[in-house]
Amino acid sequence: MSETPVDEMSFEQAMRALEDVVAQLESGDVELEKSIALYERGAALKKRCEDKLKEAEEKVARITLDDSGAPRGTAPFDAG
C-alpha cells in the first residue's frame, strides 16, 4: 500500500482520504485489524484537516487593510 504520508497532504487530499476511510468503515466489509488501522489513519487525517484549517484561519486573520478597506499585506499573528 503506497499511501501519501498524512503530514505531507494538502487539506483537499486529506479530506478525500478521510472520506474514503469513512466509506470503508461504514461499509462494514472490513476485517477488524484493517478497521483499527483505518480508524487510526482517519484520526490522523482529521487532525491534519483541522491543522490546515487553523493555519488558513490564522493567515486570514493576519491580513491587514488600508484606509480604503483594500488588503495591503499581512501583520504578525499574535497567538496570545
C-alpha positions in Angstrom: 0.0 0.0 0.0 1.7 3.3 -1.1 -0.3 5.9 0.7 0.9 9.5 0.9 2.1 10.3 4.5 -0.7 12.3 6.2 1.7 15.1 7.2 2.5 15.7 3.5 -1.1 16.0 2.4 -2.9 19.2 1.4 -6.2 19.9 3.0 -8.1 18.6 -0.1 -6.1 15.4 -0.2 -6.6 14.8 3.5 -10.4 15.4 3.1 -10.7 13.0 0.2 -8.7 10.3 2.1 -10.8 10.8 5.2 -14.0 10.4 3.1 -12.6 7.2 1.7 -11.7 5.9 5.2 -15.3 6.7 6.5 -16.8 5.0 3.5 -14.8 1.9 4.0 -15.6 1.8 7.7 -19.3 2.4 7.1 -19.5 -0.4 4.6 -19.0 -3.0 7.4 -17.0 -5.2 5.0 -13.6 -4.5 6.6 -11.8 -7.0 8.8 -11.2 -6.0 12.4 -7.5 -5.4 12.1 -8.0 -3.3 9.0 -10.8 -1.4 10.7 -8.5 -0.4 13.5 -5.8 0.7 11.1 -8.4 2.7 9.1 -9.7 4.3 12.3 -6.2 5.4 13.3 -5.5 6.8 9.8 -8.8 8.6 9.9 -7.9 10.2 13.3 -4.6 11.4 11.8 -6.4 12.7 8.7 -9.0 14.6 10.8 -6.2 16.2 12.8 -4.4 17.2 9.5 -7.6 18.8 8.2 -8.1 20.7 11.5 -4.5 21.9 11.5 -4.6 23.1 7.8 -7.9 24.9 8.5 -6.4 26.6 11.6 -3.4 27.6 9.5 -5.7 29.2 6.9 -7.7 31.0 9.6 -4.5 32.4 11.0 -3.4 33.7 7.6 -6.8 35.3 7.0 -6.6 36.9 10.5 -3.2 38.5 9.6 -4.5 40.3 6.5 -4.4 44.0 7.0 -6.5 46.6 5.2 -5.6 50.1 4.1 -7.7 53.2 4.7 -9.9 52.3 1.7 -10.6 48.8 3.0 -8.4 47.1 0.4 -6.0 44.3 1.6 -2.4 45.6 1.7 -0.5 42.8 3.3 -0.3 40.8 6.4 0.5 41.6 10.0 2.3 39.3 12.5 -0.1 36.9 14.1 -0.5 37.3 17.9 -1.4 34.0 19.3 -1.7 35.4 22.8 
